[in-house]
Amino acid sequence: MCRFIIRDKGIESNGKKIIEELKKREEARQIRRKQADWNYINNQPTKLKLALVHYIETGDLYVSAKIAGITMEEFNEQRIKARIPHVN
């Protein structure tokens, strides 16, 4: 019986950590969405536009750069021009 109680507490603890992480990710996503220059983003070529939107939604610089077909450094320059903040 004790074993199950300990396991349940572990699951509960992990569940709380997961929920906290999801909340942090959603807050970061909202900040990126709110501060982004959507006029700039919408006037970019399709691949770059999709990559910028992907970054806003995920915060994943590496994959976003791959989507755009440019280096991470070049994508980061575009992120800055689009006024998308880097939020951890």
ChimeraX attribute file (.defattr): number of C-alpha atoms within 10 A of each C-alpha:
attribute: neighborCount
match mode: 1-to-1
recipient: residues
	/A:1	5
	/A:2	7
	/A:3	7
	/A:4	9
	/A:5	10
	/A:6	11
	/A:7	11
	/A:8	12
	/A:9	11
	/A:10	12
	/A:11	12
	/A:12	12
	/A:13	12
	/A:14	12
	/A:15	12
	/A:16	12
	/A:17	12
	/A:18	12
	/A:19	12
	/A:20	12
	/A:21	12
	/A:22	12
	/A:23	12
	/A:24	14
	/A:25	17
	/A:26	14
	/A:27	14
	/A:28	20
	/A:29	19
	/A:30	14
	/A:31	16
	/A:32	22
	/A:33	18
	/A:34	14
	/A:35	13
	/A:36	21
	/A:37	16
	/A:38	16
	/A:39	9
	/A:40	13
	/A:41	22
	/A:42	15
	/A:43	10
	/A:44	14
	/A:45	10
	/A:46	12
	/A:47	15
	/A:48	23
	/A:49	20
	/A:50	17
	/A:51	24
	/A:52	30
	/A:53	19
	/A:54	18
	/A:55	24
	/A:56	26
	/A:57	16
	/A:58	16
	/A:59	21
	/A:60	14
	/A:61	21
	/A:62	15
	/A:63	15
	/A:64	27
	/A:65	23
	/A:66	15
	/A:67	18
	/A:68	20
	/A:69	14
	/A:70	15
	/A:71	14
	/A:72	16
	/A:73	12
	/A:74	12
	/A:75	23
	/A:76	19
	/A:77	12
	/A:78	20
	/A:79	23
	/A:80	13
	/A:81	13
	/A:82	19
	/A:83	18
	/A:84	24
	/A:85	18
	/A:86	16
	/A:87	13
	/A:88	9
